[in-house]
């Protein structure tokens, strides 16, 4: 039978592990497959000249009745490209692998123990080639419904699985939820503060329930009932792994409700790998994990992200300052606004999920990480799980993770730009530059020539950084990348015959994007200190080849008479001359062996003298801003708005005077206190615990003031603060924005240190002075003002 795989977990039955595969069959019935055949194992790496038979006897003696060692298999495998003899040790209970690992490592014949830290369910996915969010064929025996599981039927796996290339997705049931919590005393605490509203959204409809008093037991019972009756395959929230789920779980304990809302009866959600909350049999997806990777939105509140993606505009929904939610619940006249606010959050979460999840499904399909984990995991871990799948099929051992300090190395080339406004600028982009360098020069830790290793000059590629890589055999990373890039070409070829409105086109488009993301992340992975296949020398060699490639391309462009404006990592900015650009592309591909194409064309492009800082107007009229305050999160919204508007006026209308008049008007509004406080908030992340800060920057001072008033603030939180009137250091005047009244705000600070500097980044180039922006005709205004 064919099944669409949602998730894989396991449980113990009679002291033996059983793999649980939560799935849909071809008739879209929700089913469970049990595979009782799979057993946990790890590899023992022998020291040079170790006595193999003696070691096998010692390993046998370690066997314990609770989880006996059931087999010892001698194998030849590769570790970082070198052939090794290993013993595959198989036991029964997955948790016992860790205990055996520590005992085995102490044996004198043992050099290392490998692959003992791979989770059992992921081990099964890797070894069987199973793809979450994909189809597989199993030989099964139907067991029928079982009381322990909320599925239509249960099967026992007799043979398989065999992954299938079927690009049709069944219709999954998705449910979004959002909770609102009583927060009169600052940060709500589940042992004290009740949930006051819950909203649920599915297929465009939304329902909610408000508690009538501070006993929220009925609310949680309603949530559980709705979850079980609706029986979603995918549950989505926004920041739900960090807030909504943990709060619901703790609060349900307080009021005495067992929150077993999954498909395994009696099991409540728990926090699993990468901080995601696991709901048995359902894919719990936190949309915030996707939003974190949306570079363009700096303060990633739900309403900001929904507004940016146009799924729900801010001016079309109720907005309640978070610290005032309790007031809307306490006031019967305002409760309906609270209900609508809660429903808008659930509905916008659902609509964002519809945008984001198709991409997540394809990343899950490629990496093997189930959908509820794939975006919660960092980019490095996503690449690593993909590489583990490659390692299994190529007989490579997975290295252990080693704790390392970050080691810096020389990065990509970034040229100083030609400052000013330029018209008709083409951006030429090398296609997958770093992956293609890794392929061309066979870069990898397994082909790196180590100090003292003898090689013939014609057997190696030598990087500009001095590192050498053997030409044969193909590097592990090369095999991985060639597979990915060929897959992307195949997918894009298939897409050519399909309409963009075709569901298959959309599925394939998300898959090719996921392939591109994984391929491009290989280079960064090599220099990631947590990587199992870490290789700083490899990363440094790749950037050195990249620098050489860009410099050669610039030289060719100039030889053809093209004016080069800027160069950054894998891109060239040139004044667009169609014929010359086509010749440049042809010459680069022929002489340097790398593909380069036009990525975008700007009608107008403005550069200061600073690197990685420019703004342009694209052919379709969109404004593209890189590196200015307008796209940074640590400036107030008013400064960002001013800068974006100046850029728009200067680029679209070419009228500097009009831009000055606009800035004058904003400054006057600030002086009159007419700018909303929300636009004056400066957001900064706490990178450390408060007690680790030696100095006290403004956001730390604001965080401490919030804590004094009962709010919980911890490492990793974004702190929003405003500057109030007074004297002394800035920190002494930085207050949490929700504790401040409008009349307390120091509007002169925002004029002098936010709006003016942001405006001058652009207008200073055109000879505009700060005095003129403030509407002063002479230079005496400072003294008069005092």
C-alpha positions in Angstrom: 0.0 0.0 0.0 1.0 3.6 -0.6 1.1 6.1 2.3 1.9 9.8 2.6 4.2 10.2 5.6 3.6 13.0 8.1 5.9 12.1 11.0 7.9 9.3 12.5 8.3 8.6 16.3 8.7 5.5 18.4 7.6 3.9 21.6 8.4 0.8 23.7 6.1 -2.2 23.6 7.1 -5.0 25.9 10.6 -3.6 26.3 11.1 -3.5 22.5 11.1 -0.4 20.3 8.3 0.1 17.8 8.6 2.8 15.1 5.4 4.7 14.7 4.8 6.2 11.2 1.9 8.7 11.2 0.5 8.8 7.7 -2.4 9.2 5.3 -3.4 6.4 2.9 -4.5 6.9 -0.7 -8.1 7.5 0.4 -6.9 10.2 2.8 -7.7 8.2 5.9 -5.5 9.0 8.9 -3.6 5.9 9.8 -0.7 4.6 11.9 2.0 2.2 10.6 4.0 0.2 13.2 7.4 -1.2 12.3 8.7 -3.6 14.9 11.7 -4.8 13.0 14.2 -1.9 13.4 16.8 -1.8 16.1 19.3 0.9 17.4 23.0 0.6 16.6 26.3 2.5 16.7 29.8 2.0 15.2 33.0 1.3 17.1 36.2 2.6 15.4 39.3 0.5 16.1 42.7 1.9 16.9 45.6 1.1 14.5 46.7 -2.6 14.9 44.0 -3.3 17.5 43.1 -7.0 18.1 39.7 -7.3 16.4 38.7 -10.6 18.0 39.7 -9.5 21.4 37.7 -6.3 21.1 34.6 -8.3 19.9 34.9 -10.5 23.1 35.1 -7.4 25.3 32.1 -5.9 23.6 30.1 -9.1 24.1 30.9 -9.0 27.8 29.4 -5.5 28.1 25.9 -6.9 27.1 23.2 -6.2 29.6 19.9 -8.1 30.1 17.8 -4.9 30.0 19.0 -4.2 26.4 21.3 -6.9 25.2 23.9 -6.5 22.4 22.2 -8.6 19.7 24.9 -8.4 17.0 28.5 -7.4 16.3 29.2 -6.9 12.6 32.6 -6.1 11.2 32.4 -3.6 8.3 34.6 -1.5 6.0 33.4 2.1 5.8 34.9 5.5 5.0 35.5 8.3 7.5 36.4 11.6 5.9 37.2 9.7 2.8 39.6 7.2 4.5 38.7 3.5 4.7 38.2 2.2 8.2 37.4 -1.1 9.9 34.5 -0.7 12.3 32.2 -2.9 14.4 28.5 -2.2 14.1 27.0 -2.8 17.5 23.3 -3.5 17.6 21.2 -3.4 20.7 17.5 -3.3 21.6 16.4 -0.2 23.6 17.4 3.2 21.9 18.2 4.9 25.3 20.8 2.2 26.1 23.0 3.3 23.1 24.3 6.3 25.2 25.2 4.0 28.1 27.0 1.6 25.9 28.8 4.4 24.1 30.5 5.6 27.3 31.5 2.1 28.4 32.8 1.2 24.9 34.9 4.4 24.6 36.9 3.3 27.7 38.2 0.1 26.0 41.9 0.3 25.1 41.3 -1.0 21.5 38.7 1.7 20.7 39.6 4.9 18.9 36.1 6.4 18.9 32.4 5.6 18.9 30.4 7.0 16.0 26.7 7.7 15.2 25.6 6.9 18.8 24.0 10.4 19.1 21.6 10.1 16.1 18.0 10.0 17.3 16.3 6.6 16.8 13.4 7.9 14.7 15.8 9.9 12.5 18.0 6.8 12.2 15.0 4.9 10.8 14.3 7.8 8.3 17.9 7.8 7.1 18.4 4.1 6.8 15.1 3.4 5.0 15.3 6.5 2.7 11.9 7.6 3.9 10.8 11.1 3.1 8.5 13.0 5.4 5.9 15.0 3.3 6.3 12.3 0.6 4.9 9.0 -0.5 6.3 5.5 0.3 5.1 2.0 -0.4 5.0 -0.6 2.4 4.0 -4.2 2.6 1.6 -4.2 5.6 -0.8 -6.3 7.6 -3.9 -4.4 8.9 -4.4 -4.7 12.6 -7.6 -2.5 12.8 -8.4 0.4 15.1 -6.6 0.4 18.5 -7.8 2.3 21.6 -4.4 3.8 22.2 -4.4 5.8 18.9 -6.8 8.3 17.4 -6.5 7.0 13.9 -8.9 5.1 11.6 -6.8 2.0 11.5 -3.3 0.6 12.4 -1.0 -1.4 10.2 2.0 -3.5 11.0 4.9 -3.1 8.5 6.1 -6.4 7.1 8.4 -5.1 4.4 9.7 -1.7 3.0 9.4 1.2 2.9 10.3 2.1 -0.6 10.2 5.9 -1.3 8.1 6.9 -4.2 8.4 9.9 -6.6 4.7 10.9 -6.5 4.3 14.7 -6.7 0.6 14.8 -5.6 -0.1 16.0 -2.1 -3.2 14.9 -0.2 -5.4 17.6 1.3 -4.1 18.0 4.9 -6.3 19.5 7.6 -4.7 22.6 9.1 -5.8 24.4 12.3 -4.3 27.7 13.5 -4.7 28.8 17.1 -3.8 31.7 19.3 -4.2 32.4 23.0 -4.5 35.7 25.0 -3.5 35.7 28.6 -4.4 37.9 31.6 -1.3 40.1 32.2 -2.1 42.8 34.7 1.1 42.1 36.7 3.5 42.3 33.8 4.7 39.1 32.2 1.9 36.5 32.6 2.8 33.4 34.6 0.8 30.2 34.1 0.8 29.3 37.8 -1.0 32.6 38.4 -2.6 34.2 35.4 -5.5 32.6 33.4 -5.9 32.3 29.7 -8.7 34.7 28.8 -9.3 34.0 25.1 -8.5 31.3 22.5 -9.2 31.6 18.8 -9.1 28.8 16.2 -8.9 29.3 12.4 -9.2 26.7 9.6 -10.0 27.0 5.9 -10.8 30.7 6.2 -13.2 30.4 9.1 -12.5 31.4 12.6 -14.1 30.8 16.0 -13.1 32.0 19.5 -14.1 31.6 23.1 -13.5 34.2 25.9 -13.5 33.2 29.6 -16.1 34.9 31.7 -14.1 34.8 34.9 -10.6 33.9 35.9 -11.3 30.2 36.0 -10.1 29.2 32.5 -10.7 25.4 32.9 -13.8 25.6 30.6 -11.6 27.4 28.0 -8.9 24.7 28.0 -11.5 21.9 27.9 -13.1 23.7 24.9 -9.7 23.9 23.2 -9.1 20.2 23.8 -12.5 19.2 22.5 -12.2 21.4 19.3 -8.7 20.0 18.6 -9.9 16.4 18.9 -13.1 16.9 16.9 -11.4 18.8 14.1 -8.5 16.3 14.1 -5.9 18.5 12.2 -2.9 17.0 10.6 -1.0 20.3 10.9 -1.4 22.7 13.9 0.0 26.2 13.4 0.7 29.1 15.8 2.9 32.2 15.9 5.7 32.0 18.4 3.6 29.1 19.8 6.7 26.9 20.6 8.0 29.5 22.9 4.7 30.9 24.4 1.3 29.4 23.5 2.0 25.7 23.9 4.2 26.0 27.0 1.6 28.2 28.6 -1.3 25.9 27.7 0.6 22.9 29.0 1.5 24.5 32.3 -1.9 26.1 32.7 -3.8 22.9 32.0 -1.8 21.2 34.9 -2.9 24.1 37.2 -6.6 23.7 36.4 -6.5 19.9 36.3 -7.1 19.2 32.5 -5.0 16.5 30.8 -4.0 18.2 27.5 -3.7 15.0 25.4 -4.7 16.6 22.1 -2.5 14.4 19.8 -3.3 11.1 18.1 -1.7 9.1 20.9 -4.2 8.8 23.7 -3.0 10.0 27.1 0.2 11.7 25.9 0.5 15.5 26.3 2.6 17.6 24.0 6.3 17.8 25.0 9.2 20.0 23.9 11.5 18.1 21.6 14.6 18.7 19.5 15.4 22.3 18.5 12.8 23.6 21.0 9.7 22.6 18.9 6.7 21.2 20.7 5.8 17.7 19.7 2.1 16.8 19.4 1.9 13.0 18.7 0.6 12.2 15.3 0.2 15.9 14.3 2.7 18.3 12.8 2.9 21.3 15.1 4.4 24.1 13.1 5.5 27.5 14.5 5.1 30.1 11.7 7.5 32.4 13.5 10.3 30.0 12.6 9.6 30.9 8.9 9.2 34.6 9.7 12.6 34.7 11.4 14.2 34.1 7.9 12.3 37.0 6.3 15.1 39.5 6.2 12.9 42.4 5.1 10.8 42.5 8.2 13.0 43.6 11.1 10.5 43.6 14.0 8.8 40.3 13.5 5.5 40.7 15.3 2.6 38.7 13.8 0.9 41.9 12.6 4.1 43.2 10.9 4.7 40.0 9.1 1.1 39.6 8.0 1.1 43.2 6.8 4.3 42.7 4.8 2.9 39.7 3.0 -0.4 41.4 2.5 -2.4 38.6 4.1 -3.9 41.1 6.7 -3.1 44.8 6.7 -2.6 46.5 10.0 -5.3 49.1 9.3 -7.8 46.3 8.6 -7.7 44.6 11.9 -7.9 45.5 15.6 -4.5 46.2 17.3 -4.1 46.1 21.1 -0.8 47.0 22.8 0.3 43.7 24.4 0.5 45.1 28.0 -3.1 46.4 27.8 -4.8 43.1 26.9 -6.1 42.6 30.4 -7.9 46.0 30.3 -9.9 44.8 27.3 -11.0 41.7 29.1 -11.8 43.5 32.3 -14.0 46.1 30.5 -17.2 44.4 29.2 -17.5 47.2 26.6 -14.1 46.2 25.1 -14.3 42.4 25.2 -15.6 42.2 21.7 -12.5 44.1 20.5 -10.3 41.6 22.3 -12.2 38.7 20.7 -11.7 40.2 17.2 -8.1 40.9 18.0 -7.6 37.2 19.0 -9.4 36.0 15.9 -7.4 38.2 13.6 -4.2 36.7 15.1 -5.4 33.2 14.5 -6.6 33.9 10.9 -3.4 35.8 9.9 -1.4 32.9 11.3 -3.4 30.5 9.2 -2.9 32.6 6.0 0.8 32.9 6.6 1.0 29.2 7.1 -0.6 28.7 3.7 2.2 30.9 2.2 5.2 29.4 4.2 4.4 25.7 4.7 4.7 24.5 1.1 8.3 25.5 1.2 8.8 23.8 4.6 7.3 20.6 3.2 9.9 20.5 0.5 12.7 21.1 2.9 11.4 18.3 5.0 11.1 16.1 1.9 14.8 16.7 1.1 16.4 16.7 4.5 14.3 14.0 6.2 13.6 16.3 9.2 9.8 16.2 9.8 7.9 19.4 9.0 7.5 20.4 12.7 11.2 20.4 13.2 12.7 21.5 9.9 12.2 25.2 10.3 12.8 25.1 14.1 16.3 23.7 13.3 19.1 26.1 12.2 20.3 26.1 8.6 23.4 24.2 9.7 21.3 21.4 11.1 19.1 21.2 8.0 22.2 20.8 5.8 23.6 18.2 8.2 20.6 16.0 8.2 20.7 16.1 4.4 24.4 15.2 4.4 23.7 12.2 6.8 21.3 10.8 4.2 24.1 11.2 1.5 26.6 9.6 3.9 24.4 6.5 4.4 24.0 5.8 0.7 27.7 6.4 0.0 29.0 4.2 2.9 30.4 7.2 4.8 30.5 7.3 8.6 29.0 10.4 10.2 31.7 12.2 12.3 30.9 13.1 15.9 30.0 16.7 16.8 33.0 18.5 18.4 32.7 21.7 20.4 34.9 24.4 18.8 35.5 28.1 19.1 34.6 30.3 16.1 37.7 30.6 13.9 37.7 33.6 11.6 39.1 33.6 8.1 39.3 36.0 5.1 35.8 36.4 3.6 34.4 37.5 0.2 35.5 40.5 -1.7 33.5 43.7 -1.4 34.5 46.7 -3.5 34.1 50.3 -2.5 31.2 51.6 -4.7 31.3 54.6 -7.0 29.1 57.0 -4.9 26.2 58.9 -6.3 23.1 58.3 -8.3 23.6 56.0 -11.3 21.0 55.3 -14.0 20.4 52.0 -15.8 22.5 49.6 -13.6 22.5 45.9 -14.2 23.4 43.4 -11.4 25.2 40.4 -12.8 25.0 37.4 -10.4 27.1 34.3 -10.5 24.8 31.3 -10.3 25.5 29.3 -7.1 29.1 30.6 -7.1 30.3 28.9 -3.9 28.7 25.5 -4.6 30.1 25.6 -8.2 33.6 26.4 -6.8 33.3 23.5 -4.4 32.4 21.2 -7.4 35.0 22.5 -9.8 37.9 22.3 -7.4 36.7 19.2 -5.5 36.6 20.9 -2.1 36.0 18.9 1.0 37.6 17.7 4.3 38.2 14.3 2.6 40.2 15.8 -0.3 42.1 18.5 1.6 45.8 17.8 1.5 46.9 17.8 5.2 50.3 19.1 6.4 53.1 16.6 5.7 51.0 14.7 3.0 53.0 14.1 -0.2 51.2 14.8 -3.5 52.2 15.5 -7.1 51.4 19.0 -8.4 49.2 17.6 -11.2 47.1 15.6 -8.8 45.8 18.7 -6.9 43.9 22.0 -7.2 45.7 24.8 -5.4 43.6 27.6 -4.0 44.7 31.3 -3.9 44.7 30.8 -0.1 47.4 28.1 -0.5 45.2 25.1 0.4 45.4 22.0 -1.9 42.6 19.6 -2.8 43.0 16.2 -4.5 41.4 15.9 -7.9 40.4 12.3 -7.3 38.2 10.8 -5.9 35.2 13.0 -5.9 34.8 14.8 -2.5 31.8 14.0 -0.3 30.6 17.6 -0.6 31.0 17.5 -4.4 28.8 14.3 -4.7 26.2 15.9 -2.5 26.2 19.2 -4.4 26.2 17.6 -7.9 23.1 15.6 -6.9 21.3 18.8 -5.6 22.2 21.0 -8.6 21.2 18.2 -11.1 18.0 17.8 -9.2 17.2 21.5 -9.4 17.9 21.5 -13.2 15.5 18.5 -13.6 12.8 20.2 -11.5 13.1 23.5 -13.5 12.9 21.6 -16.8 9.7 19.9 -15.6 8.3 23.3 -14.6 8.7 24.7 -18.2 5.7 22.6 -19.4 3.4 23.6 -16.6 1.2 26.6 -15.9 2.3 28.7 -12.9 -1.3 28.2 -11.6 -0.9 24.4 -11.7 -0.6 22.9 -8.2 2.2 20.7 -9.4 4.1 23.8 -10.7 3.8 25.4 -7.2 5.0 22.2 -5.5 8.0 21.9 -7.8 8.8 25.6 -7.5 8.9 25.2 -3.7 11.1 22.1 -4.1 13.6 23.9 -6.4 13.8 26.7 -3.9 14.5 24.2 -1.1 17.2 22.6 -3.2 18.8 26.0 -3.9 18.8 26.9 -0.1 20.4 23.5 0.8 23.0 23.8 -2.0 24.0 27.4 -1.1 24.3 26.5 2.6 27.0 23.9 2.0 29.8 26.5 2.0 28.6 28.2 5.2 28.2 24.8 6.8 31.9 24.0 6.4 32.8 27.0 8.5 30.1 26.4 11.1 31.8 25.5 14.4 29.1 23.0 15.3 29.3 21.1 12.0 30.2 17.4 12.0 32.0 17.9 8.7 33.7 21.1 9.8 36.5 22.4 7.6 37.7 25.9 8.1 40.5 25.5 5.5 37.8 24.4 3.0 35.7 27.5 3.7 38.7 29.8 3.4 39.8 28.2 0.1 36.3 28.7 -1.4 36.2 32.4 -0.5 39.7 32.9 -2.0 38.6 31.3 -5.3 35.5 33.6 -5.1 37.6 36.7 -4.7 39.8 35.7 -7.6 36.7 35.0 -9.8 35.1 38.4 -9.1 38.4 40.3 -9.8 38.9 38.5 -13.1 35.2 39.3 -14.0 35.8 43.0 -13.2 38.9 43.0 -15.4 37.0 41.5 -18.3 34.1 44.0 -17.9 36.5 46.9 -18.0 38.3 45.5 -21.1 34.9 45.4 -22.8 34.3 49.1 -21.9 31.7 48.5 -19.2 31.7 50.9 -16.2 31.8 48.9 -13.0 29.9 50.6 -10.1 30.3 48.0 -7.4 31.2 44.3 -6.6 30.0 42.2 -3.7 30.7 38.5 -3.0 29.2 37.0 -6.1 27.6 40.0 -7.8 28.8 42.8 -10.2 27.0 46.1 -10.7 27.7 47.7 -14.1 26.2 50.4 -16.3 23.9 48.4 -18.5 24.9 48.1 -22.2 23.0 45.1 -23.6 25.5 44.1 -26.2 28.5 44.5 -24.0 26.9 42.7 -21.0 26.0 39.8 -23.3 29.6 39.6 -24.5 30.8 39.7 -20.8 28.4 36.9 -19.8 29.7 34.8 -22.8 33.3 35.4 -22.0 33.0 34.7 -18.3 31.3 31.4 -19.0 33.8 30.4 -21.7 37.0 31.5 -20.1 36.3 31.1 -16.4 33.9 28.2 -16.5 31.2 29.7 -14.3 27.6 30.7 -15.2 26.6 34.3 -14.7 23.3 36.0 -15.4 21.5 39.3 -15.1 19.8 39.2 -11.7 18.0 42.7 -11.7 18.2 46.0 -13.5 17.8 49.3 -11.6 16.4 52.4 -13.4 18.3 54.4 -10.8 20.7 53.4 -8.1 22.1 55.4 -5.2 25.3 54.6 -3.4 27.1 56.4 -0.6 30.8 55.6 -0.2 30.0 52.8 2.2 30.1 49.1 1.2 26.9 47.1 1.3 24.8 50.2 1.5 22.6 51.2 -1.5 19.1 52.0 -2.6 17.6 51.7 -6.0 14.4 51.7 -8.1 13.8 48.6 -10.0 12.3 48.3 -13.5 8.8 47.5 -12.0 9.0 50.6 -9.8 9.7 48.8 -6.5 12.2 50.5 -4.2 15.1 48.1 -3.1 17.0 49.2 0.0 20.1 47.5 1.3 22.2 48.3 4.4 20.6 51.6 5.4 18.7 52.2 8.7 15.5 51.6 6.7 16.2 47.9 6.8 17.8 47.7 10.3 15.9 46.7 13.4 17.7 48.9 15.9 16.3 52.2 14.7 12.9 53.6 15.5 10.1 53.2 12.9 10.0 57.0 12.4 13.6 57.0 11.2 13.0 54.1 8.9 9.9 55.7 7.4 11.7 59.0 6.8 14.6 57.3 5.1 12.4 55.1 2.9 10.3 58.2 1.9 13.4 60.3 1.1 14.8 57.4 -1.1 11.5 57.2 -2.9 11.3 61.0 -3.6 15.0 61.2 -4.7 14.9 58.2 -6.9 11.4 58.5 -8.4 11.0 62.3 -8.6 14.6 63.4 -8.4 13.5 66.3 -6.2 15.9 66.9 -3.3 14.0 70.0 -2.2 10.8 68.0 -1.9 12.6 65.5 0.3 13.8 68.3 2.5 10.3 69.7 2.9 9.1 66.2 3.8 11.7 65.9 6.6 10.8 69.4 7.8 7.2 68.3 8.2 8.1 65.2 10.2 10.3 67.2 12.5 7.5 69.6 13.1 5.1 66.7 13.9 7.7 65.4 16.4 8.0 68.8 18.1 4.2 68.9 18.5 4.1 65.4 19.8 1.9 64.1 16.9 3.9 61.0 16.1 2.4 57.8 17.7 4.6 56.3 20.4 4.7 53.0 18.5 6.8 54.7 15.8 9.3 55.9 18.4 10.1 52.5 19.9 13.7 51.2 19.4 14.0 47.4 19.4 17.1 45.6 20.5 17.7 42.0 21.2 19.3 40.9 24.6 22.2 38.9 23.3 23.3 37.8 26.8 21.7 37.3 30.2 21.4 40.7 32.0 24.0 39.8 34.6 26.6 39.1 31.8 26.5 42.8 30.6 29.5 44.7 32.0 28.2 48.0 30.8 24.5 49.0 30.7 23.4 49.9 27.2 19.9 51.5 26.8 18.0 48.2 26.0 19.6 46.5 29.1 18.5 49.5 31.3 15.0 49.3 29.9 14.9 45.5 30.5 15.8 46.0 34.1 13.1 48.6 34.6 10.6 46.1 33.1 11.7 43.4 35.5 11.4 45.7 38.5 7.7 46.1 37.5 7.0 42.4 37.3 7.7 41.7 33.6 9.8 38.7 32.6 12.7 39.5 30.3 15.4 36.9 29.3 18.3 36.3 26.9 17.1 36.3 23.3 14.1 38.6 23.9 13.6 41.8 21.9 13.4 44.8 24.2 11.4 47.8 23.0 12.3 51.1 24.6 11.8 54.9 24.2 13.9 57.8 25.4 12.3 60.1 27.9 13.1 63.6 29.0 15.8 64.2 31.6 19.5 64.6 32.0 22.4 62.1 32.2 23.4 59.1 30.1 21.0 57.7 27.5 20.6 54.5 29.6 19.2 56.5 32.5 16.4 57.8 30.1 15.6 54.5 28.3 12.3 53.1 29.5 10.1 50.2 28.3 7.8 51.8 25.8 4.6 50.4 27.4 5.4 52.1 30.7 5.6 55.6 29.2 3.1 58.4 28.6 3.4 60.6 25.5 4.3 63.7 27.5 7.3 62.0 29.0 9.1 61.4 25.6 12.2 63.4 24.6 11.1 64.3 21.1 14.4 66.3 20.6 16.3 63.1 21.0 14.3 61.6 18.1 14.9 64.7 15.9 18.7 64.9 16.6 19.6 61.2 16.9 17.1 59.3 14.8 15.4 61.3 12.0 18.3 63.7 11.2 21.0 61.1 11.0 18.8 58.7 8.9 17.9 61.6 6.5 21.5 62.8 6.3 22.7 59.4 5.1 21.0 60.2 1.8 20.6 64.0 1.7 24.1 64.8 3.0 25.4 63.5 -0.4 23.4 66.3 -2.1 24.9 69.0 0.1 21.9 69.4 2.5 22.9 70.5 6.0 21.3 69.5 9.3 20.3 73.1 9.9 18.3 73.1 6.7 16.5 69.9 7.7 15.5 71.6 10.9 14.0 74.5 8.9 16.7 77.0 10.1 18.2 79.5 7.6 21.3 80.4 9.7 23.8 78.6 11.8 22.8 80.4 15.1 19.8 78.2 15.8 21.6 76.0 18.3 22.3 79.0 20.5 18.8 80.4 20.1 17.3 77.0 20.9 19.3 76.9 24.1 
